[in-house]
Each structure stands twice: as structure tokens, then as C-alpha cells.
Amino acid sequence: MKLARYSKEYIDGVESFLDFAYFYGDPQGEEIQCPCAKCCNICWTRKKVVYDHLIGYGFVKGYTRWINHGEWDIKLNVDNDMDCSHEDINGLLNDQFRDVAQDEGVYDGANEDANKFYNLVEECLHGWSNESFTSLLELLKEAMPELNIPPSYNKTKSMVKNLGLDYEKIDACSNDYMLFRSEHKDDEFCHTCGASQYIKSLEVDSELEPSKKQHRVSAKSLRRFLLIPSLKRLFMYSKTADSLRWHDEERSKDGKLRHPTDGLAWKDFDRLHPNVALDCRNVRLGLSSDGFNPFRTMSISHSTWQVMWMVYNLPPWMCMKSEYCILSLLIPGSRSPGNDIDIYLQPLIDELKLLWDSGVETYDASRNQTFQMRTTLMWTINDFPA
């Protein structure tokens, strides 16, 4: 499995594995669980697709014993046999919580813990509840006690918040006319259409429960992820901070167009604003927006809109990777905001003004120094509805 995937030995090994899995394993018709690094023994696919995946992506790390493909007679133990870098969570938990037995070559089924795990996987794939997430954390903590795994869903949320990965909720008019923020934070009705900030909620009898306040639910809420902390985090890791200077220090400057830095828009900006261009760590951003249906079905007419940042200081093989695309806003549905999207962009524009006018003090881990980071929005990427 560690050989080059184009080698004859690896290809022969994949074919032998497939023959074994279909003969000794438990295929569902013509499908087996695909053990590639992408499917991780979760997806059931046909033999040809599994073959293509194993040649294209390779086996998932740590899957050296084929617990899902016929090797039932070998009892596995995560602590002794598995590498700590095991990426096959399905297989890892399965190894820890499933008793493997063989009775004349027939697999006698999973025990109670295995059933619990597979029920959790089913919930995770088809709708994740807070309770199932907490149960999965408990299983992970039992399987890997040496790791600092939070014990519950709420503790996980708290940890994420402490890492600066939280978001801010801003109430909005249900008709997209205004945000209830800044000087309008304490208002209860829209200044334009008169719509209430809150939807109707259950009335509480103040005589029976005088200490209980009426629970009010916002009619519409914008989720805002702060840009400034996200940009600061990019400079906190020395290798990423080095990559943010690639466009000036390492790229080939032979006049060929390989990166936005070689384009006329970038060069024209440098000519108009030489003070900003002087420090190559000042961030150049692209902004993209589009709508999507979060319910995974086209039978429901719903459009939630996301606003994303792309950091163009990075090399071309990094700047469009998902881990470097920064989520900025989640604009709730159920319909597209259309031209009223400018209402939701107000907090984002306030951040951009701060980053352009004075900048923010930022620590650069690669140079062990602080600098005043300024940021420029170079362009937007949209289709016509966006």
C-alpha cells in the first residue's frame, strides 16, 4: 500500500485485494465499501469505481488489515496495532468497539458497541443532532483517552469560541431593509417597513410565573465571521506567513501571467498606492458570493447566501484551497437578498474601512515581529444573480 500508485506491484496488489474482498468479504450485490482515502470505508460502490479510487487516491491510512473486507479472524486493537495518525475514523472506532469472531468462516455480527457506532455514523451522514455528536465524542474519548477530546457538544462549542472561531449574530429585518445594529441595536421594529425584529412566541402568564421572561425569537439573523482575526491567524503560523510573501519574494518575474500579481489590475494598484504596496505582507483579497440550498433537496425553494474571502498573496496552488478561503457572512433565506444584499454587507465594509485606513497590528511568526497590516479588496467574483 505504500508503493507508488503507478507501479505494477501496487496495481497488482489492488487487483488481489478486490478479488479477496469480493470472495471473502460481504458485498452488497456488486458493491463493497470503498477503502480509499476519500471514501474511508463509508461509501458503497462498484468494483470498477473502487479500483479507480484506489489508483487515484490510495488506501486510507492505517487500513492494513481489511476488517470490512473479509479478514474477520484477526482481532484488532487500536492501542497496539494502529498508528496515531490513523485517518480512517470509521475503521479506528470499528476496531476498538467491535468483537471480531469467526465461526467456520462466517462472521457472527457486531456487538452492542458496534451497533451504537454504526447508528451514530448513520445519524452523522443523514442529519446530525447535538445528542448524537455528544455520544460520538464519548466514543472517541474512550477509544483515544490520551487525546484532549471535549466531553460534550456544548464544551466543543466553548472550545471553538475560545479559539476565536466563533461568529456574531446580527438580527435583520425579515424584509431585508435594515440590520438591528449600532445605533439601531435596541430597536424592535424596522424603520422602513415596520416589521418586528422578533417572531411571535409563546406568551407567559406573568401572574403564574412573574420571574420568567417571555422568550423572543429573532425573525432573521445574519451570521458574521470576523475577518480581522482570521487574517491575523494566517500570520501566526510561520510557514503560512512565509507563503503570504511568495507573490513578491519567490515568484518568477519574467513577464508571464502565472498569478494575479502579474496582472494589470495588481500593477495599477501598486502604482496608485505605493505606500501600501511597499510592504508585501499587506493582504490582497477577492470577494465571492453565491446562494445555496442547505437542505440537500431541490423540492424545497430555499436560498441561503454565503460571502467568502480569497487571499491572493498566497501561491496559486494555495490561494484557492478550501482551508484558505475565509467564510465572512451567512445570509439567511428563504429567498435571495437580491439588490438588498448591500444591507448585509455593512459590517463587512466597516471592517474593510478599518483595515484600509489605519490597519491593525499583526504578529508575523516567520519574522518574529509585529507590523501594521492593511488590506485591499481587489475584485469580486460573481455570477449574474450574485
N, C-alpha and C positions, 0 to 999 in steps of 0.2 A: 504493500500500500504506500510505502514511502518512495517508491521509484518514480521516475519521471513518467507522466501520464501518456506521453507519446511513445514510450519504449514498448518493445514487443513483449517483454516479460510482464509489464503492467497490464497490457491489453489481454494477454493470455490469462492472467490472474482474474481479471474482471469476468471473462467468459466462464472460467471454472467456478467462480463464486455464484454466478447466475444459474449455472447448471445445478449446483449444490442446493441453492435456495429453492428452486422450483421442484427438486426431487425430495429433499428432506424437510423443507420448510412448510409453511401453511398458507399457500397463496389463496387469494380470493378470486376464483376464476382464473383470469390471465394476469392478475395484478398482484404485486408484492409491495411491501413497504420499501421506499427508496432510501438507502443509507448514505446518500451523497451529502456533501457539506451544506447544501441548500435545503434539502427536504428533511434531513435529520430523523429519518425513520418515522415520520409522521404521515407523509403523503403516500397514498397507494397508487401505483402507476404500472403500466405495461412493461414488458421485458425490454423492448427496444428503447423506451424512454429512460428506464433505469440505466441501461447501457450508456446512452448518450450523456446522462447526468454524471455517471462515474468517470467517464472520459473527460468531460468538461470541467467538473467541479472537484472530483476526487472524493474519497470516503470521508465521512465526518471523523474528526479527530477522536482517538480513543476507541473506535469501534473495531477492535482487533479480534473480538470473539462475537460471533453472529447470533446474539441472543434472540433476535427476531427472525432469523433465517435458518433455524434447524439445529443449532448446537445446544440442545436442551440438556445434555448430560453433564455440562460443565457448570458448577455452581460458582457464581461470581461474587466478588466482594469489592466495593468501591474503594475502601480504605487501603487494601493491599494491592489491587490489580490496576486501578485506574490512575491515570496521570492527572495532576491537579489542574491542568489546562484543558480538561475534558469539555468539549463544546456540545456534545450530544446530551442535553439535559434529559431528554426522553429516555435514552439508554442508561444514563447515570442513575436516575431515580428508579428505573425499572430494575437495574442490577441490585440496588440496595434493598428494595422493598418486595421483591418477587422471589418466591421459593421456586427453584427450578428442579423438576423431578423427571425421571424417565421410567416409564413402566412398559417394558417391551417396545421401546421406541415411540410410545405415544405420550404426548405432552398432556399432563393432567390439569392444566389450567392455572390461573393466577390466584394468589391468596387474597385476603381481605385488603391488605395494604395496596396491592397492585390494582385491585378494582377501584379503590379510592383514588389512586393516582390517575388511572385512565378516565375516570369520571371528571377529574379536575381538568385533564387535557381537553376533554370534550367541551367543558364549560369555557375554557380559555379560547378555543377555536371558534365557538359559536355564541359568545356572549359572556363577558367577564363580570362577575359580581364581587362586591367587597368581601363577602364571606369566603368565596372560593379562593380569592387572592390570599387572604389570611391563612387558609388551610394549606395552600401551596407553600407559603413561607414557612409554616410549621414543618412540612415535609423536608424542605430544603435545609432547615436548621438541624433536623435530626440526621439528615444524610451527611451534612458537612458542618459539624459542630465547631470546627476551628475557625470558620468564617464569621464575620460580624454581620449576620443577617438580621434585619429588623423583625420583630415578632408578629407584627400586625400591619394591616393596610394603613391605619392612621399613623403608626410610627414611621412607616415608609414615606408618607406624605410629609411628615415633620422633617425627616432627614433630607428629602429633596428641597424643602423650603430653606433649610439651613445652608444648603449648598448654593443658594442663590438661583435656583432653577424654578422658582415659584412664578406665578402670574398675578396680575392685578385685574379685578373685575370692576368694570365701569358700567353702571346702568345707562340704558339708552331708551329713547322714545320708541315705542312699538311701531311707529310710522316712519322712523329714520330721520326725524327732523332735528334732534339735538342729543347731546350727551349730558348726563347729570354729573358734571364735574366742575372743578374750580369754583367760580362764583355761583354756579347753579347746583352745587353738590347737595344742598339741603332742600331744593325744590321738590315738589311732589307731582307737578303737572307740567307738561310740555308748553313752552311759551308760544308755539306756533299753532298746534292742533288741539291743545288742551287734554291730550291723552294722559292717563295716570302713569306714574312711574311703576306702579305695582298692579298685579292682577288681583282679582278678588280672592280672599282667603276665608277660611272658616272663622266665624265670629266666636268670640269667647265671652261667656257670661261673666261680666265683671263682678256681679254680686256673689256668684258662687266661687269664683277664683279671682279675687281682687288683685293678687300679686302677679298673675300671669298676663303677659303682654300678648296682643294679637300678633300672630305670625304673618309677616308680609313677604310675598314672593315677587321679585323683580319681573316685570313683563319681558324685558330683553336685557341681556348683559354682554358687553364686549369683553373678551379675554385679551389682555395686553401683556406681552412678554417684553421686558425691558431690554433695549438694545445695548445700552452702555455697559452693563455688567457682562453681557455676552461677548462684546468686543474686548473687554479687559481680560476675560478668561483666555482668549486666544493668545495673549502675550504672556500668560503665566506659565506656559509650557515652553521650554527653551527651543525645542525642535520646531514647534509651530511658529514661534516668534521669528526664528531664522527664515522659515518659509515665507513669512509676510514681507520679507525684504528681497525675495527672489527676483521680483519684477525689475528691480534696479541693480542688484549686485551680481546676479548669476545668469540672467537670460542672455541669449545671443543677440547682439545689436548689429546685425548685418543688413537691416532694412527689410527683411522678410516678415510677413504678417503671421505671427505664431500665437499672439496673446493680445488682449485688449490694449496693453501698454504700447504696442506697435501701431495702433490705430490713430487716425487724425483727431478723434474726439479727445483722447487722453493727452496727446501732444498739445492740442489747442488749449486745454485746461491748464497744463503746466505753464504755457506762455502767458495766460491771463492771470494766473495766481502763483507766481514764483515762490512766495513765502510758504505756501502750503506744500508745494512740490519739493521744497528744499529737504524735508525730512521724508524719506521713502516709507517710514512706518505709518504715516498718515493714511487712513483707510479709505479706499475707493469702493463704493457699494453699488450694486444693482438691486432694483426692487421689482418683485414679481407678485402678481395676484391672480387668483382664479377661484372658481366655485367648484364644490364637490358635494356629492350626496353621501353623508356619513352612515347611512343605513343599509348600504350594500344591496339596494334593490331599486330598480327603475320604476317600480309600480307606485312609489311614493314621490310626489313632487316636493322636493326639498333642496335648498341650496345654501350650504354654509360656505363662507368665503375665508380664505387664508391669505395673509400677506407675508411674503418671505424676503429675506435679505440674502444676497450673494456677495461674498468678499472677493474682490478681483485682484487684491495684492498677491494672492496665492498662485502657485504654478498652475498651468492648465490642467494637470492631472489631479489637482486637489480642489480647485475652486468650485467645481460643480458636484463634488461628492456630498452626499446627504448630511454627513457629520459636520460639514462647514456651511450648510445652508441654515440660516437662523430664522426660526419662526418668530414673527413680530406681533401679528394680530390674528385672532379668530373672530370673524364677524358672524353672528348667529343668523339662522334662517328665520322663517322658512322660505323666504324669497330672496332673490338677488337684490343687493342695495342699489344697483344701477348708478346713476349720477350722484346719488346721496352718499356714495362711499367716502366723499370728502369729509363728511361729519365724523366718520370713524377714524380718519387719518389724523385728526387734530392732535392727539397725544404723541403720535409718532413724529409729526412735524415739529412739535415742541422740543423733542429730543434732538432732532437733526439741527435745529437752530442753535442749541447749546453746543453741540459737537462742532459746528462750523464757526460760530462767533468767538468762543473762548477756548473750546476744547476741554478735555478732562485729564487730570493727572493719572498716568498709567504706568505700571511697573513692567519693564521689559526683562524677562528672566534670562534671555540669551546674552544680554549685555550687563545684567545686574545694575540697572539704573532706571530711574523714572523719567518720563518725558510727557509733554503736553500733547495728547493725541487729538487730532482734528479729523473730521470725517466728511466725505463728499458723496452725494448721490449723483452718480454719473448718468444713469439712464434707467428706464423701466422696461419690463418685458411683459407684454400682454397680448391676448387675442382681442377681437373687437368687443365682445361683451365686457371683458375686464377693463 
